[in-house]
């Protein structure tokens, strides 16, 4: 298990604290703490990717080949973690959701509609403007996310190359 430190909305959480919070969440939900659920949390914690439930399941199977874990357990655990704001998701419509640990420093996303690549970015000018807008309108912002959908540079170049060949 890792003991790396990460930021979670202006506070620092180590994996052990996250694990204790997860155990408390399971207890409140009348669910048992199992090694399968712990491995799901640990894998998300140690991943820098946005994972579909299927990709998360495959990663766990690869890292823990002797662990029996069903895809339904992955889905149920992700739903519980999302409901409790431990993980966040990006929706891809019919393609489903991709998840990331919510206990990361705030960032926004560029999402390629061609290949599904997700690029995280932080822009202080955008952040300041969002806070100014909410202040000007007397709105108390509790959280926010920005997702920009489009086509990444690699897919644009691939399309141009294909058009030139035809």
C-alpha positions as CSV (number, residue, x, y, z in Angstrom):
1,X,0.0,0.0,0.0
2,X,1.1,3.5,-0.8
3,X,1.6,6.4,1.7
4,X,1.8,9.1,-0.9
5,X,0.3,12.5,0.0
6,X,-2.3,14.1,-2.3
7,X,-4.4,17.2,-2.1
8,X,-8.1,17.1,-1.5
9,X,-9.9,20.5,-1.6
10,X,-7.2,22.4,0.3
11,X,-6.4,19.6,2.7
12,X,-3.8,16.8,2.5
13,X,-4.9,13.2,2.7
14,X,-2.6,10.2,2.9
15,X,-3.8,6.8,1.6
16,X,-4.2,5.5,5.2
17,X,-6.6,8.4,6.0
18,X,-8.5,7.8,2.7
19,X,-8.7,4.1,3.6
20,X,-10.1,4.9,7.1
21,X,-12.7,7.3,5.6
22,X,-13.6,4.5,3.1
23,X,-14.1,2.0,6.0
24,X,-16.4,4.5,7.8
25,X,-18.4,5.1,4.6
26,X,-18.9,1.3,4.1
27,X,-19.9,0.9,7.7
28,X,-22.5,3.7,7.4
29,X,-23.8,2.1,4.3
30,X,-24.1,-1.3,6.1
31,X,-21.5,-2.8,3.7
32,X,-18.5,-5.0,4.6
33,X,-15.0,-3.9,4.1
34,X,-13.4,-6.5,1.8
35,X,-10.0,-6.8,0.1
36,X,-11.7,-6.4,-3.3
37,X,-13.1,-3.0,-2.3
38,X,-9.8,-2.0,-0.8
39,X,-7.9,-2.9,-4.0
40,X,-10.4,-0.9,-6.0
41,X,-9.7,2.2,-3.9
42,X,-5.9,1.6,-3.9
43,X,-5.8,1.2,-7.7
44,X,-7.7,4.4,-8.2
45,X,-5.5,6.2,-5.7
46,X,-2.3,5.1,-7.5
47,X,-3.7,5.7,-11.0
48,X,-3.0,8.9,-12.9
49,X,-5.6,7.9,-15.6
50,X,-9.3,8.4,-16.0
51,X,-10.6,4.8,-16.0
52,X,-13.8,3.1,-17.1
53,X,-15.1,0.5,-14.8
54,X,-14.0,-2.1,-17.3
55,X,-10.5,-0.6,-17.6
56,X,-10.2,-0.5,-13.8
57,X,-11.3,-4.1,-13.6
58,X,-8.7,-5.2,-16.2
59,X,-6.0,-3.2,-14.4
60,X,-6.9,-4.9,-11.1
61,X,-6.9,-8.3,-12.7
62,X,-3.5,-7.6,-14.2
63,X,-2.0,-6.4,-11.0
64,X,-3.7,-9.0,-8.8
65,X,-4.2,-12.1,-10.9
66,X,-5.1,-14.3,-7.9
67,X,-7.8,-11.9,-6.6
68,X,-11.3,-12.9,-7.5
69,X,-13.2,-9.7,-8.2
70,X,-16.3,-9.3,-10.3
71,X,-17.1,-6.4,-12.6
72,X,-20.3,-5.9,-10.6
73,X,-18.3,-5.2,-7.5
74,X,-16.3,-2.6,-9.4
75,X,-19.5,-0.9,-10.6
76,X,-21.1,-0.9,-7.1
77,X,-18.0,0.3,-5.4
78,X,-17.5,3.1,-7.9
79,X,-21.1,4.2,-7.5
80,X,-20.7,4.3,-3.7
81,X,-17.4,6.3,-4.0
82,X,-18.9,8.7,-6.5
83,X,-22.0,9.2,-4.3
84,X,-19.7,10.1,-1.5
85,X,-17.5,12.4,-3.6
86,X,-14.4,10.2,-3.2
87,X,-14.3,9.7,-6.9
88,X,-15.5,11.9,-9.7
89,X,-16.6,10.9,-13.2
90,X,-16.7,12.3,-16.7
91,X,-19.7,11.1,-18.7
92,X,-19.2,9.9,-22.3
93,X,-22.9,9.3,-23.1
94,X,-23.4,5.9,-24.6
95,X,-19.7,5.1,-24.1
96,X,-20.2,5.3,-20.3
97,X,-18.2,7.1,-17.6
98,X,-14.5,7.4,-16.8
99,X,-13.5,7.8,-13.1
100,X,-10.7,9.5,-11.2
101,X,-10.0,9.9,-7.5
102,X,-11.7,13.1,-6.3
103,X,-8.8,13.6,-3.9
104,X,-6.7,15.5,-6.4
105,X,-5.8,19.1,-6.8
106,X,-8.5,20.9,-8.8
107,X,-8.1,20.8,-12.5
108,X,-10.2,21.0,-15.6
109,X,-10.4,18.6,-18.7
110,X,-10.0,18.7,-22.4
111,X,-11.8,15.7,-23.9
112,X,-11.2,14.4,-27.4
113,X,-14.4,13.1,-29.0
114,X,-12.5,11.1,-31.5
115,X,-10.1,9.0,-29.4
116,X,-11.4,9.7,-25.9
117,X,-8.1,11.1,-24.6
118,X,-8.5,13.3,-21.5
119,X,-6.0,16.1,-20.9
120,X,-6.0,17.8,-17.5
121,X,-5.1,21.4,-17.2
122,X,-5.1,24.3,-14.7
123,X,-5.5,27.9,-15.8
124,X,-5.3,30.4,-12.9
125,X,-6.9,33.2,-15.1
126,X,-10.0,31.0,-15.7
127,X,-10.2,30.1,-12.0
128,X,-10.0,33.8,-11.0
129,X,-12.7,34.7,-13.5
130,X,-15.0,31.9,-12.3
131,X,-14.7,33.2,-8.7
132,X,-15.2,36.8,-9.8
133,X,-18.4,35.8,-11.7
134,X,-19.8,34.0,-8.7
135,X,-18.9,36.9,-6.4
136,X,-20.5,39.4,-8.8
137,X,-23.7,37.4,-8.9
138,X,-23.8,36.8,-5.2
139,X,-23.5,33.0,-5.8
140,X,-21.8,30.8,-3.2
141,X,-19.7,28.3,-5.3
142,X,-19.2,25.0,-3.5
143,X,-17.5,23.2,-6.3
144,X,-17.2,23.3,-10.1
145,X,-15.8,21.5,-13.0
146,X,-15.0,22.5,-16.6
147,X,-15.0,20.0,-19.5
148,X,-14.1,21.2,-23.0
149,X,-15.1,18.7,-25.7
150,X,-13.4,18.8,-29.1
151,X,-10.7,17.0,-31.2
152,X,-7.1,16.6,-30.0
153,X,-4.1,17.7,-32.0
154,X,-3.2,14.1,-32.8
155,X,-6.6,13.2,-34.2
156,X,-6.7,16.5,-36.2
157,X,-3.4,15.6,-37.7
158,X,-4.5,12.0,-38.4
159,X,-7.6,13.3,-40.2
160,X,-5.5,15.7,-42.3
161,X,-3.2,12.9,-43.3
162,X,-6.1,10.7,-44.2
163,X,-7.7,13.4,-46.3
164,X,-4.4,14.0,-48.2
165,X,-4.1,10.3,-49.0
166,X,-7.6,10.2,-50.5
